[in-house]
Amino acid sequence: KEKADAGAQFIITQMFMDPQVYVDYVKACKDWGINIPVVPGIMCLNNFGGLERMTELCKTRVPPGLMEEARVANTTDDAFKTWGVEAGVKMCRAVLDGG
């Protein structure tokens, strides 16, 4: 809030994997009178190892079933990347639908 009041023009969130986290955060910002754009921190999912490292490093809440879906998709680099694009599109749609 202090940064917004001091003139920040937008917020960029930390990486998240659960779209509801973003939706809840934007609502909390509005409840606190923070009315600047909130840019979602969506990470491109390029490989399973990177997904594991980043979710652990950032202490990211992962929706139920997402890591299992990622493991199943991790048969080849191309298969994982295809799944990653689909998962990213799904997350973007959920973020947009959530406001």
Secondary structure by P-SEA (a helix, b strand, c coil): ccccccccccccccccccaaaaaaaaaaaaaaccccbbbbbccccccaaaaaaaaaaaccccccaaaaaaaaacccaaaaaaaaaaaaaaaaaaaaaac
